[in-house]
């Protein structure tokens, strides 16, 4: 049995979730305003990110140059949640 990985810094991962959402075209503020994401869900995204084993790779991925909007990376622990938010916001687009 492996030891659990310690959680990363909360503030660092808050901003990492923000950056991941922005780079992949997910508007978290709009998701909250449209009732698609609760504050608890947002905190859950950060919490999951804090426990992710790909945190270092994520930082490198976010720092690497790329298109204005990129596809969600497969190692991201929040990939499915962010993709679901993106799809839900497309369904509610004016």
N, C-alpha and C positions, 0 to 999 in steps of 0.2 A: 504494500500500500504506500503510495507516495504522499509526501507532506503537502498540505494545501499551500498554494502560492499566496504570499502576502498581498493585500490590496495595495494598489498604487495610490499616489496622492490624489485626493478628491478634486482639488482645484485644477491640477494638470489634466485630469481625465474629463472634467467638465468642459474645458476648452478643447480637448481632443474630440469629444463628441460634437461640439459646435463646428469645429473645422471639418470633420468627416461629413457632417450633414451639408455644410455649405459646398464643399468640393464635389459632392455627389448630387447636388440639386434638391436637397430636402430642406424645406423651410420649416424649422421647428416652431418658430413663433406663430406662423400661419396655422400650423397643425394644432397648436394650443388654442388659438383664437377660434378655429373652426370646430373645436370640441373633439378633435381626433387624437389628441395627446393630453393626458392629464399631467399635473405637476408630479404626481407619484410615478407615472410612466416615464417622464423625463428623468427623474431621479434614478429610476431603474436602469435607463440607458447608461447613465454615468456609472452606476454601481457595477453593471456588467463589464463595462470598459475597464474599470479599476481592477477587475479580476482576470482580465484577458492575458493570455500568455504571448500574444502577438504584439504587445504594446510597443516594443522597440521597433519592430518591423513597420507598425502603423505609423509611428513618428517619421520614419524614413520615407514611407510611401506618401504621407501628407506633405513632406518637405520637398519631394522630387517634383521637377517641373512636369506639367501635363496640360491637357486641355482645360478650359474653364470649368467644365463639368465632366466628371469621370464616373465610370461604373463603380458600384460598390465592390471593394475587394473581397474575395472569397474568405480570407482568414478572419475577417471582422466578425466579432461575436454579436454585434448589433445589425448585421447585414439584413437578416430577414425582417426585423422590426422596422428598420429604415426603409427598406423596399416596400413594405406594406403601407407605411405612411405616404411614400411617394405615390403609390397606386391610388390610395384613398384621396389624396389631394387632386390627382388628375380627374378622378370621378366627380369631384366637387368644383372643378374649374368653371368659372363663369362663361 
